[in-house]
Amino acid sequence: MKKKSGKKILVIHGPNLHLLGKREPKIYGKFSLEDINKALRAKAVENKIEIEIMQSNSEGEIVEKITKSKYDLLIINPAAYTHTSIAIRDAILGIDKPAIEVHLSNIYKREDFRKKSLIGDVALGVITGFGKYSYTLAFDAAIFFLNDLAK
């Protein structure tokens, strides 16, 4: 068994992401949320990183998870809460841990109300528009960032 690095990444999928593969496949793709989670778990094993993954449609549950869990870096797709949730923004600010915002679709090619993120300016960065690969790109960025912190 490979030794873990001692680092942990928390991945939060926001509202309606449990519908991936069924909901608007022309925008979000035909893959499922479990397909994304499998890829993330494989990357975690490969990089000897602990990973915890959750999906919630509830803003309160997401805030609780952000503020009460132990982890080193957050990868979050706030989904519709990206544009509306001051509570999630404040939770990210309140924990003083790095976060990466992720979106499957390019929010800047969508409706005007989707072009504004309340999370992006409190995150390390935003990865948007690469479909399911947005998550694996975020995971790679997280590894680089955590490795830089360890130096």
Contact map, one row per residue, 1 for C-alpha under 8 A:
1110000000000000000000000000000000000000000000000000000000000000000000000000000000000000000000000000000000000000000000000000000000000000000000000000000
1111000000000000000000000000000000000000000000010000000000000000000000000000000000000000000000000000000000000000000000000000000000000000000000000000000
1111100000000000000000000000000000000000000000010000000000000000000000000000000000000000000000000000000000000000000000000000000000000000000000000000000
0111111000000000000000000000000000000000000000011100000000000000000000000000000000000000000000000000000000000000000000000000000000000000000000000000000
0011111000000000000000000000000000000000000000011100000000000000000000000000000000000000000000000000000000000000000000000000000000000000000000000000000
0001111100000000000000000000000000000000000000001100000000000000000000000000000000000000000000000000000000000000000000000000000000000000000000000000000
0001111110000000000000000000000000000000000000001100000000000000000000110000000000000000000000000000000000000000000000000000000000000000000000000100000
0000011111000000000000000000000000000000000000001111000000000000000001111000000000000000000000000000000000000000000000000000000000000000000000000000000
0000001111100000000000000000000000000000000000001111000000000000000000111110000000000000000000000000000000000000000000000000000000000000000000000000000
0000000111110000000000000000000000000000000000000011100000000000000000111110000000000000000000000000000000000000000000000000000000000000000000000000000
0000000011111000000000000000000000000000000000000011110000000000000000000111000000000000000000000000000000000000000000000000000000000000000000000000000
0000000001111100000000000000000000000000000000000000111100000100000000000111110000000000000000000000000000000000000000000000000000000000000000000000000
0000000000111110100000000000000000000000000000000000111100000000000000000001111000000000000000000000000000000000000000000000000000000000000000000000000
0000000000011111100000000000000000000000000000000000001111000100000000000001111110000000000000000000000000000000000000000000000000000000000000000000000
0000000000001111110000000000000000000000000000000000001111000000000000000000011110000000000000000000000000000000000000000000000000000000000000000000000
0000000000000111111100000000000000000000000000000000000010000000000000000000001000000000000000000000000000000000000000000000000000000000000000000000000
0000000000001111111100000000000010000000000000000000001000000000000000000000001000000000000000000000000000000000000000000000000000000000000000000000000
0000000000000011111100000000000110000000000000000000001000000000000000000000000000000000000000000000000000000000000000000000000000000000000000000000000
0000000000000001111111100000000110000000000000000000000000000000000000000000000000000000000000000000000000000000000000000000000000000000000000000000000
0000000000000001111111101001111110000000000000000000000000000000000000000000000000000000000000000000000000000000000000000000000000000000000000000000000
0000000000000000001111111001111110000000000000000000000000000000000000000000000000000000000000000000000000000000000000000000000000000000000000000000000
0000000000000000001111111000010000000000000000000000000000000000000000000000000000000000000000000000000000000000000000000000000000000000000000000000000
0000000000000000001111111001000000000000000000000000000000000000000000000000000000000000000000000000000000000000000000000000000000000000000000000000000
0000000000000000000011111111100000000000000000000000000000000000000000000000000000000000000000000000000000000000000000000000000000000000000000000000000
0000000000000000000111111111110000000000000000000000000000000000000000000000000000000000000000000000000000000000000000000000000000000000000000000000000
0000000000000000000000011111110000000000000000000000000000000000000000000000000000000000000000000000000000000000000000000000000000000000000000000000000
0000000000000000000000011111100000000000000000000000000000000000000000000000000000000000000000000000000010000000000000000000000000000000000000000000000
0000000000000000000110111111110000000000000000000000000000000000000000000000000000000000000000000000000110000000000000000000000000100000000000000000000
0000000000000000000110011111111000000000000000000000000000000000000000000000000000000000000000000000000000000000000000000000000000110000000000000000000
0000000000000000000111001101111100000000000000000000000000000000000000000000000000000000000000000000000000000000000000000000000000000000000000000000000
0000000000000000000110000000111110110000000000000000000000000000000000000000000000000000000000000000000000000000000000000000000000010000000000000000000
0000000000000000011110000000011111110000000000000000000000000000000000000000000000000000000000000000000000000000000000000000000000000000000000000000000
0000000000000000111110000000001111111000000000000000000000000000000000000000000000000000000000000000000000000000000000000000000000000000000000000000000
0000000000000000000000000000000111111100000000000000000000000000000000000000000000000000000000000000000000000000000000000000000000000000000000000000000
0000000000000000000000000000001111111110000000000000000000000000000000000000000000000000000000000000000000000000000000000000000000000000000000000000000
0000000000000000000000000000001111111111000000000000000000000000000000000000000000000000000000000000000000000000000000000000000000010010000000000000000
0000000000000000000000000000000011111111100000000000100000000000000000000000000000000000000000000000000000000000000000000000000000000000000000000000000
0000000000000000000000000000000001111111110000000000000000000000000000000000000000000000000000000000000000000000000000000000000000000000000000000000000
0000000000000000000000000000000000111111111000000000000000000000000000000000000000000000000000000000000000000000000000000000000000000001000000000000000
0000000000000000000000000000000000011111111100000000000000000000000000000000000000000000000000000000000000000000000000000000000000000011001000000000000
0000000000000000000000000000000000001111111110000010000000000000000000000000000000000000000000000000000000000000000000000000000000000000000000000000000
0000000000000000000000000000000000000111111111000000000000000000000000000000000000000000000000000000000000000000000000000000000000000000000000000000000
0000000000000000000000000000000000000011111111100000000000000000000000000000000000000000000000000000000000000000000000000000000000000001001000000000000
0000000000000000000000000000000000000001111111111110000000000000000000000000000000000000000000000000000000000000000000000000000000000000000000000000000
0000000000000000000000000000000000000000111111111100000000000000000000000000000000000000000000000000000000000000000000000000000000000000000000000000000
0000000000000000000000000000000000000000011111111000000000000000000000000000000000000000000000000000000000000000000000000000000000000000000000000000000
0000000000000000000000000000000000000000001111111000000000000000000000000000000000000000000000000000000000000000000000000000000000000000000000100000000
0111100000000000000000000000000000000000000111111100000000000000000000000000000000000000000000000000000000000000000000000000000000000000000000000000000
0001111110000000000000000000000000000000000111111110000000000000000000000000000000000000000000000000000000000000000000000000000000000000000000000000000
0001111110000000000000000000000000000000000110011111000000000000000000000000000000000000000000000000000000000000000000000000000000000000000000000000000
0000000111100000000000000000000000000000100100001111100000000000000000000000000000000000000000000000000000000000000000000000000000000000000000000000000
0000000111100000000000000000000000000000000000000111110000000000000000000000000000000000000000000000000000000000000000000000000000000000000000000000000
0000000001111000000000000000000000001000000000000011111000000000000000000000000000000000000000000000000000000000000000000000000000000000000000000000000
0000000000111000000000000000000000000000000000000001111100000000000000000000000000000000000000000000000000000000000000000000000000000000000000000000000
0000000000011110110000000000000000000000000000000000111110000000000000000000000000000000000000000000000000000000000000000000000000000000000000000000000
0000000000011110000000000000000000000000000000000000011111101100000000000000000000000000000000000000000000000000000000000000000000000000000000000000000
0000000000000111000000000000000000000000000000000000001111100000000000000000000000000000000000000000000000000000000000000000000000000000000000000000000
0000000000000110000000000000000000000000000000000000000111111100000000000000000000000000000000000000000000000000000000000000000000000000000000000000000
0000000000000000000000000000000000000000000000000000000111111110000000000000000010001011000000000000000000000000000000000000000000000000000000000000000
0000000000000000000000000000000000000000000000000000000001111111000000000000000000000000000000000000000000000000000000000000000000000000000000000000000
0000000000000000000000000000000000000000000000000000000101111111100000000000000000000000000000000000000000000000000000000000000000000000000000000000000
0000000000010100000000000000000000000000000000000000000101111111110000000000000000000001000000000000000000000000000000000000000000000000000000000000000
0000000000000000000000000000000000000000000000000000000000111111111000000000000000000011001000000000000000000000000000000000000000000000000000000000000
0000000000000000000000000000000000000000000000000000000000011111111110000000000000000000000000000000000000000000000000000000000000000000000000000000000
0000000000000000000000000000000000000000000000000000000000001111111110000000000000000000000000000000000000000000000000000000000000000000000000000000000
0000000000000000000000000000000000000000000000000000000000000111111110000100000000000000001100100000000000000000000000000000000000000000000000000000000
0000000000000000000000000000000000000000000000000000000000000011111110000000000000000000001101100000000000000000000000000000000000000000000000000000000
0000000000000000000000000000000000000000000000000000000000000001111111000000000000000000000000000000000000000000000000000000000000000000000000000000000
0000000000000000000000000000000000000000000000000000000000000001111111100000000000000000000000000000000000000000000000000000000000000000000000000000000
0000000100000000000000000000000000000000000000000000000000000000000111110000000000000000000000000000000000000000000000000000000000000000000000000000000
0000001111000000000000000000000000000000000000000000000000000000000011111100000000000000000000000000000000000000000000000000000000000000000000000000000
0000001111000000000000000000000000000000000000000000000000000000000001111100000000000000000000001100000000000000000000000000000000000000000000000100000
0000000111000000000000000000000000000000000000000000000000000000000000111110000000000000000000001111000000000000000000000000000000000000000001000100000
0000000011110000000000000000000000000000000000000000000000000000010000111111000000000000000000001111000000000000000000000000000000000000000000000000000
0000000011110000000000000000000000000000000000000000000000000000000000001111100000000000000000000011110000000000000000000000000000000000011000000000000
0000000000111100000000000000000000000000000000000000000000000000000000000111110000000000000000000011110000000000000000000000000000000000000000000000000
0000000000011100000000000000000000000000000000000000000000000000000000000011111001000000000000000000111000000000000000000000000000000000000000000000000
0000000000011110000000000000000000000000000000000000000000000000000000000001111111000000000000000000110000000000000000000000000000000000000000000000000
0000000000001111100000000000000000000000000000000000000000000000000000000000111111000000000000000000001000000000000000000000000000000000000000000000000
0000000000000110000000000000000000000000000000000000000000000000000000000000011111110000000000000000000000000000000000000000000000000000000000000000000
0000000000000110000000000000000000000000000000000000000000100000000000000000011111111001000000000000000000000000000000000000000000000000000000000000000
0000000000000000000000000000000000000000000000000000000000000000000000000000111111111000000000000000000000000000000111100000000000000000000000000000000
0000000000000000000000000000000000000000000000000000000000000000000000000000000111111000000000000000000000000000111111000000000000000000000000000000000
0000000000000000000000000000000000000000000000000000000000000000000000000000000111111100000000000000000000000000000001000000000000000000000000000000000
0000000000000000000000000000000000000000000000000000000000100000000000000000000011111111100000000000000000000000000001000000000000000000000000000000000
0000000000000000000000000000000000000000000000000000000000000000000000000000000000011111110000000000000000000000000001000000000000000000000000000000000
0000000000000000000000000000000000000000000000000000000000100010000000000000000000001111111000000000000000000000000000000000000000000000000000000000000
0000000000000000000000000000000000000000000000000000000000100110000000000000000010001111111100000000000000000000000000100000000000000000000000000000000
0000000000000000000000000000000000000000000000000000000000000000000000000000000000001111111110000000000000000000000001100100000000000000000000000000000
0000000000000000000000000000000000000000000000000000000000000000000000000000000000000111111111000000000000000000000000000000000000000000000000000000000
0000000000000000000000000000000000000000000000000000000000000010011000000000000000000011111111100000000000000000000000000000000000000000000000000000000
0000000000000000000000000000000000000000000000000000000000000000011000000000000000000001111111111010000000000000000000000100000000000000000000000000000
0000000000000000000000000000000000000000000000000000000000000000000000000000000000000000111111111000000000000000000000000100000000000000000000000000000
0000000000000000000000000000000000000000000000000000000000000000001000000000000000000000011111110000000000000000000000000000000000000000000000000000000
0000000000000000000000000000000000000000000000000000000000000000011000000000000000000000001111111000000000000000000000000000000000000000000000000000000
0000000000000000000000000000000000000000000000000000000000000000000000000000000000000000000111111100000000000000000000000000000000000000000000000000000
0000000000000000000000000000000000000000000000000000000000000000000000011100000000000000000110111110000000000000000000000000000000000000000000000000000
0000000000000000000000000000000000000000000000000000000000000000000000011100000000000000000000011111000000000000000000000011000000000000000000000000000
0000000000000000000000000000000000000000000000000000000000000000000000001111000000000000000100001111100000000000000000000111100000000000000000000000000
0000000000000000000000000000000000000000000000000000000000000000000000001111000000000000000000000111110000000000000000000011111000000000010001000000000
0000000000000000000000000000000000000000000000000000000000000000000000000011110000000000000000000011111000000000000000110011111000000000000000000000000
0000000000000000000000000000000000000000000000000000000000000000000000000011110000000000000000000001111100000000000000000000011100000110010000000000000
0000000000000000000000000000000000000000000000000000000000000000000000000000101000000000000000000000111111100000000000000000011111100100000000000000000
0000000000000000000000000001000000000000000000000000000000000000000000000000000000000000000000000000011111000000000000000000000111111100000000000000000
0000000000000000000000000011000000000000000000000000000000000000000000000000000000000000000000000000001111100000000000000000000111100000000000000000000
0000000000000000000000000000000000000000000000000000000000000000000000000000000000000000000000000000001111111100000000000000000111000000000000000000000
0000000000000000000000000000000000000000000000000000000000000000000000000000000000000000000000000000001011111110011000000000000110000000000000000000000
0000000000000000000000000000000000000000000000000000000000000000000000000000000000000000000000000000000001111111011000000000000000000000000000000000000
0000000000000000000000000000000000000000000000000000000000000000000000000000000000000000000000000000000001111110001000000000000000000000000000000000000
0000000000000000000000000000000000000000000000000000000000000000000000000000000000000000000000000000000001111111011000000000000000000000000000000000000
0000000000000000000000000000000000000000000000000000000000000000000000000000000000000000000000000000000000111111111000000000000000000000000000000000000
0000000000000000000000000000000000000000000000000000000000000000000000000000000000000000000000000000000000010111111100000000000000000000000000000000000
0000000000000000000000000000000000000000000000000000000000000000000000000000000000100000000000000000000000000011111100000000000000000000000000000000000
0000000000000000000000000000000000000000000000000000000000000000000000000000000000100000000000000000000000110111111110000000000000000000000000000000000
0000000000000000000000000000000000000000000000000000000000000000000000000000000000100000000000000000000000111111111110000000000000000000000000000000000
0000000000000000000000000000000000000000000000000000000000000000000000000000000001100000000000000000000000000001111111000000000000000000000000000000000
0000000000000000000000000000000000000000000000000000000000000000000000000000000001100000000000000000000000000000011111111000000000000000000000000000000
0000000000000000000000000000000000000000000000000000000000000000000000000000000001111100100000000000000000000000000111111000000000000000000000000000000
0000000000000000000000000000000000000000000000000000000000000000000000000000000001000001100000000000100000000000000011111110000000000000000000000000000
0000000000000000000000000000000000000000000000000000000000000000000000000000000000000000000000000000100000000000000011111111110000000000000000000000000
0000000000000000000000000000000000000000000000000000000000000000000000000000000000000000000000000000000000000000000011111111100000000000000000000000000
0000000000000000000000000000000000000000000000000000000000000000000000000000000000000000100110000010000000000000000000111111000000000000000000000000000
0000000000000000000000000000000000000000000000000000000000000000000000000000000000000000000000000111100000000000000000111111110000000000000000000000000
0000000000000000000000000000000000000000000000000000000000000000000000000000000000000000000000000111100000000000000000011111110000000000000000000000000
0000000000000000000000000000000000000000000000000000000000000000000000000000000000000000000000000011100000000000000000011011111000000000000000000000000
0000000000000000000000000000000000000000000000000000000000000000000000000000000000000000000000000001111000000000000000010011111100000000000000000000000
0000000000000000000000000000000000000000000000000000000000000000000000000000000000000000000000000001111000000000000000000000111111000100110000000000000
0000000000000000000000000000000000000000000000000000000000000000000000000000000000000000000000000000011111100000000000000000011111100100000000000000000
0000000000000000000000000000000000000000000000000000000000000000000000000000000000000000000000000000001111100000000000000000001111100100000000000000000
0000000000000000000000000000000000000000000000000000000000000000000000000000000000000000000000000000001111000000000000000000001111111100000000000000000
0000000000000000000000000001100000000000000000000000000000000000000000000000000000000000000000000000001110000000000000000000000111111100000000000000000
0000000000000000000000000000101000010000000000000000000000000000000000000000000000000000000000000000000100000000000000000000000001111111000000000000000
0000000000000000000000000000000000000000000000000000000000000000000000000000000000000000000000000000000100000000000000000000000001111111100000000000000
0000000000000000000000000000000000000000000000000000000000000000000000000000000000000000000000000000011100000000000000000000001111111111110000000000000
0000000000000000000000000000000000010001000000000000000000000000000000000000000000000000000000000000010000000000000000000000000000011111111000000000000
0000000000000000000000000000000000000011001000000000000000000000000000000000000000000000000000000000000000000000000000000000000000011111111100000000000
0000000000000000000000000000000000000000000000000000000000000000000000000000000000000000000000000000000000000000000000000000001000001111111110000000000
0000000000000000000000000000000000000000000000000000000000000000000000000010000000000000000000000001010000000000000000000000001000000111111111000000000
0000000000000000000000000000000000000001001000000000000000000000000000000010000000000000000000000000000000000000000000000000000000000011111111100000000
0000000000000000000000000000000000000000000000000000000000000000000000000000000000000000000000000000000000000000000000000000000000000001111111110000000
0000000000000000000000000000000000000000000000000000000000000000000000000000000000000000000000000000000000000000000000000000000000000000111111111000000
0000000000000000000000000000000000000000000000000000000000000000000000001000000000000000000000000001000000000000000000000000000000000000011111111100000
0000000000000000000000000000000000000000000000100000000000000000000000000000000000000000000000000000000000000000000000000000000000000000001111111110000
0000000000000000000000000000000000000000000000000000000000000000000000000000000000000000000000000000000000000000000000000000000000000000000111111111000
0000000000000000000000000000000000000000000000000000000000000000000000000000000000000000000000000000000000000000000000000000000000000000000011111111100
0000001000000000000000000000000000000000000000000000000000000000000000011000000000000000000000000000000000000000000000000000000000000000000001111111110
0000000000000000000000000000000000000000000000000000000000000000000000000000000000000000000000000000000000000000000000000000000000000000000000111111111
0000000000000000000000000000000000000000000000000000000000000000000000000000000000000000000000000000000000000000000000000000000000000000000000011111111
0000000000000000000000000000000000000000000000000000000000000000000000000000000000000000000000000000000000000000000000000000000000000000000000001111111
0000000000000000000000000000000000000000000000000000000000000000000000000000000000000000000000000000000000000000000000000000000000000000000000000111111
0000000000000000000000000000000000000000000000000000000000000000000000000000000000000000000000000000000000000000000000000000000000000000000000000011111
